[in-house]
């Protein structure tokens, strides 16, 4: 089986790709051929022997659907892909749009619909919560820096300011909120979102749903250590029926298809607020494999037509702790990938 996977940027703000690959290899073995799809030549996963068999550069999502189709057609002619698993929010729209074409040339996917993707978008999350009975913080769409005055007056401070796709900052003053607005609008575009600050305990849920209203797997994790970018650098699985019911309800009301992550805040009164719903596996998804519910491997099986029964048990109290190390590579490999946009790693780099 040949599977193409994006999200190889295993840095301090990691993509899910390497975790997805590790989980798939753990269950399906090294007979699976993994084709990496990267956007930049310094994504670490390109050069990690034992993870990716070969990597191809693909165009940024802003290049549009035609450019993506052309590149994937070339890659498919070289590799005969069976399945593609995209792992970035910003690329999902393009991959969803070309799903019928991918299917016509023999490449399977396991993705939500455009409607499902839009419903849980940050721009629509407040309406989504109201429609389905979820607690969601109040928010405002910011189109200009001047909109922060109204948002701050209605939502109060601290004020959370979020990018359209990624990043969020907690701001204690209007000046800091304006600074965050300019940074996020320049990086991710407009609108920027101002969201009510909820004080409490941060919890994330990794999930997998079958597109028919069923949650196949739900794993809650409490963050233990955060980076300066707010990313979990350590976390622990927890046993909490209320969290599981929340994710099961999300899968049921949306009929979500594929992996997802729910970012939850439990306030001081015990209420669960949905802060975000990410439409793909989280970067910590390898933890699901370690606690008995290997979500990426289950997705592969489902995408290839197998029936997968919902998981019912997992190990609570299992921790993950990220670490960084220096991975040494030959300059020739970097030059080849930068020049030609493809690279096979046939040896282990020490």
C-alpha positions in Angstrom: 0.0 0.0 0.0 1.3 3.4 -0.9 0.1 6.4 1.2 0.9 10.0 0.6 0.9 12.2 3.8 1.4 15.9 4.3 2.4 17.8 7.5 6.1 16.9 7.8 7.2 20.1 9.6 8.3 18.4 12.9 9.5 21.6 14.6 8.4 23.5 17.7 5.0 24.0 16.1 4.7 20.5 14.6 2.4 19.3 11.9 0.6 16.0 12.4 2.4 14.2 9.6 5.2 12.4 11.4 2.9 11.3 14.2 0.4 9.9 11.6 3.3 8.1 9.9 4.6 6.6 13.1 1.1 5.3 14.1 0.5 3.8 10.6 3.9 2.0 10.6 3.3 0.7 14.2 0.2 -1.2 13.1 0.5 -1.8 9.4 4.3 -2.4 9.3 7.1 -1.1 7.1 5.7 -2.9 4.1 3.5 0.3 3.7 5.3 2.8 1.4 5.0 6.3 2.7 5.2 9.2 0.3 5.8 12.6 2.0 4.2 15.7 0.5 5.9 18.9 1.7 5.7 22.6 1.0 9.2 23.7 2.0 12.6 22.1 1.6 13.5 22.4 5.3 10.6 20.3 6.7 12.4 17.8 8.9 10.3 14.8 7.9 11.7 14.9 4.4 15.1 13.7 5.7 14.0 11.2 8.4 15.0 7.7 7.3 12.5 5.1 8.4 9.6 7.5 8.3 9.2 8.7 4.7 10.3 6.6 1.8 10.3 9.4 -0.7 9.1 13.0 -0.6 7.7 15.3 -3.3 7.2 19.1 -3.0 3.7 20.2 -3.7 2.4 23.8 -4.4 1.1 26.0 -1.6 -2.7 26.0 -1.2 -2.8 29.5 -2.6 -1.6 28.2 -6.0 -5.1 26.7 -6.4 -6.7 23.4 -7.4 -5.3 23.1 -10.9 -1.7 23.3 -9.7 -2.4 20.7 -7.0 -4.0 18.3 -9.5 -1.1 18.7 -11.9 1.5 17.9 -9.3 -0.5 15.0 -7.8 -1.0 13.5 -11.3 2.8 13.5 -11.7 3.4 12.0 -8.3 0.7 9.3 -8.9 2.4 8.3 -12.2 5.6 7.8 -10.4 4.3 6.1 -7.2 0.8 4.7 -7.9 -0.7 6.2 -4.8 -3.5 4.3 -3.0 -4.4 6.9 -0.4 -3.7 10.5 0.5 -4.0 11.9 4.0 -3.7 15.7 4.2 -3.0 17.1 7.7 -3.2 20.9 7.5 -6.3 23.0 7.9 -5.3 25.4 5.1 -4.9 22.6 2.5 -8.1 20.7 3.2 -10.4 22.8 1.0 -8.4 22.1 -2.1 -8.1 18.4 -1.3 -11.8 18.1 -0.7 -12.6 19.9 -3.9 -10.5 17.4 -5.9 -11.7 14.3 -4.1 -13.9 13.1 -7.0 -11.0 13.5 -9.4 -8.7 11.6 -7.0 -11.2 8.8 -6.7 -11.4 8.6 -10.5 -7.7 7.9 -10.9 -7.6 5.4 -8.0 -6.5 7.6 -5.1 -8.7 7.2 -2.0 -9.3 9.8 0.7 -11.2 10.0 4.0 -12.2 13.6 4.3 -15.2 15.7 5.5 -17.4 17.5 3.0 -17.1 21.2 2.2 -20.3 21.8 4.3 -18.8 19.9 7.3 -15.6 21.8 7.0 -17.3 25.2 6.9 -19.7 24.4 9.8 -16.9 24.0 12.4 -14.8 26.9 11.0 -13.6 29.5 13.5 -15.8 32.0 11.6 -18.9 29.9 12.2 -18.2 28.2 15.5 -20.4 30.5 17.5 -23.4 29.8 15.3 -22.5 26.1 15.2 -22.6 25.9 19.0 -25.9 27.7 19.2 -27.5 25.4 16.6 -26.4 22.1 18.3 -26.4 23.1 21.9 -22.6 23.3 22.5 -21.0 25.9 24.8 -18.9 28.1 22.7 -17.2 31.4 23.8 -18.7 34.6 22.3 -16.7 36.1 19.5 -16.3 39.0 17.0 -14.9 39.0 13.5 -12.3 41.7 13.2 -11.8 43.3 9.7 -10.0 46.4 10.9 -8.0 47.3 14.0 -10.8 49.6 14.9 -13.1 46.6 15.4 -11.1 45.7 18.5 -12.6 48.6 20.5 -16.1 47.1 20.2 -14.9 43.6 20.7 -13.0 44.5 23.9 -16.0 46.4 25.2 -18.4 43.5 24.7 -16.2 40.6 25.5 -13.9 42.2 28.1 -10.2 41.6 28.8 -8.2 39.4 28.7 -9.2 39.1 25.0 -8.2 36.2 22.8 -7.3 37.2 19.3 -7.0 34.3 16.8 -5.7 33.9 13.3 -8.0 32.7 10.5 -6.2 29.4 10.3 -3.6 29.2 13.1 -2.2 31.0 16.2 -3.9 32.7 19.1 -2.8 35.3 21.6 -4.3 36.2 25.0 -4.2 40.0 25.3 -4.6 42.0 28.5 -4.8 45.5 27.0 -6.2 47.0 23.8 -2.7 47.9 22.6 -1.6 44.3 22.8 -4.8 43.2 21.0 -4.1 45.6 18.2 -0.6 44.3 17.9 -1.9 40.7 17.7 -4.5 41.8 15.1 -1.8 43.2 12.8 0.5 40.2 13.2 -2.3 37.6 12.5 -3.9 39.5 9.7 -0.6 39.9 7.9 0.2 36.2 8.4 -3.1 34.5 7.8 -5.4 37.1 6.3 -8.8 38.6 7.2 -10.9 38.3 9.2 -9.2 37.8 12.5 -11.3 36.5 15.4 -11.7 38.1 18.8 -12.9 35.5 21.3 -14.1 35.7 24.9 -11.5 34.5 27.3 -12.5 31.4 29.4 -10.4 30.7 32.5 -10.0 27.0 33.2 -8.3 23.8 32.4 -7.2 23.1 28.8 -8.2 19.7 27.4 -7.9 18.3 23.8 -9.8 15.5 22.3 -8.5 13.4 19.3 -11.3 11.8 17.4 -12.1 9.7 14.3 -15.6 9.5 12.8 -17.0 7.4 10.0 -19.2 10.0 8.2 -22.4 8.2 9.2 -22.7 9.8 12.7 -20.5 7.3 14.5 -17.4 8.2 16.6 -15.0 5.3 16.0 -12.4 6.6 18.5 -12.3 9.4 21.1 -9.2 10.0 23.2 -9.2 13.0 25.7 -5.9 14.5 26.8 -5.0 17.1 29.4 -2.2 19.4 28.5 0.7 19.3 31.1 3.2 21.7 29.4 2.8 24.4 26.8 5.2 26.1 24.5 5.3 29.8 24.1 3.0 29.2 21.0 0.5 27.5 23.2 1.3 24.0 21.8 1.2 21.0 24.0 4.7 19.7 24.7 3.5 17.2 27.2 0.1 15.7 28.0 -1.7 12.9 29.7 -4.7 10.8 28.7 -7.6 11.2 31.1 -10.8 9.2 31.8 -13.8 11.5 31.6 -17.2 10.3 30.3 -18.4 13.9 29.8 -15.6 14.6 27.3 -16.3 11.4 25.4 -20.0 12.2 25.2 -19.1 15.7 23.8 -17.0 14.2 21.0 -19.6 11.5 20.3 -22.3 14.2 20.0 -20.1 16.2 17.6 -19.7 13.2 15.3 -23.4 12.5 15.5 -24.8 15.9 14.7 -22.2 16.7 11.9 -21.8 13.2 10.5 -18.1 14.1 10.4 -15.9 11.9 8.2 -12.2 11.6 9.2 -10.0 12.7 12.0 -10.7 15.7 14.1 -9.5 17.5 17.3 -11.6 19.4 19.8 -9.9 22.1 21.9 -11.9 22.3 25.1 -11.8 24.6 28.1 -13.4 23.3 31.4 -14.2 26.5 33.3 -14.1 26.9 37.1 -17.8 25.9 37.2 -17.1 22.6 35.4 -18.7 23.6 32.1 -17.1 22.5 28.9 -16.5 25.2 26.2 -15.5 24.3 22.7 -12.7 26.7 21.8 -11.9 25.2 18.4 -12.6 22.2 16.3 -9.7 21.3 14.0 -10.6 19.3 10.9 -7.7 16.8 11.0 -5.6 14.7 13.4 -3.7 16.7 16.0 0.2 16.6 16.2 -0.1 14.5 19.3 -2.2 11.8 17.6 0.6 9.2 18.1 -0.6 9.0 21.7 -3.8 7.4 20.5 -1.7 4.5 19.2 0.0 4.2 22.5 -3.2 3.9 24.5 -4.9 1.3 22.4 -6.9 3.3 19.8 -4.6 3.8 16.8 -6.6 6.4 14.9 -4.4 6.9 11.8 -4.2 3.2 11.2 -8.0 2.9 11.7 -8.5 5.7 9.1 -6.4 3.9 6.6 -8.4 0.7 7.0 -11.7 2.6 6.7 -10.5 4.5 3.6 -9.6 1.2 2.0 -13.1 -0.2 2.6 -12.7 -2.2 5.8 -15.3 -2.1 8.5 -13.8 -0.8 11.8 -15.8 -1.2 15.0 -15.8 1.7 17.4 -13.1 1.4 20.1 -14.5 1.1 23.6 -11.4 1.1 25.8 -8.1 3.0 26.2 -5.4 3.5 28.8 -5.8 6.5 31.0 -2.7 8.0 32.6 -0.4 7.6 29.6 1.8 10.6 29.0 3.5 11.9 26.0 6.5 14.2 26.2 8.0 15.8 23.1 11.7 16.4 22.7 14.0 18.0 20.2 17.2 16.7 18.8 19.6 17.6 16.0 19.1 15.5 12.9 22.1 15.6 10.6 21.7 15.4 6.9 23.9 15.7 3.8 23.8 19.1 2.0 23.5 17.1 -1.2 20.1 15.8 -0.1 18.9 19.3 0.7 20.2 20.6 -2.6 18.6 17.9 -4.6 15.2 18.4 -2.9 15.5 22.2 -3.3 16.4 21.9 -7.0 14.1 19.0 -8.2 11.3 18.9 -5.6 11.7 15.2 -4.8 14.0 13.0 -2.7 14.4 9.4 -1.6 16.1 8.7 1.7 17.8 5.3 1.3 20.2 5.4 4.3 20.1 6.3 7.9 21.6 9.8 8.7 23.4 9.9 12.1 
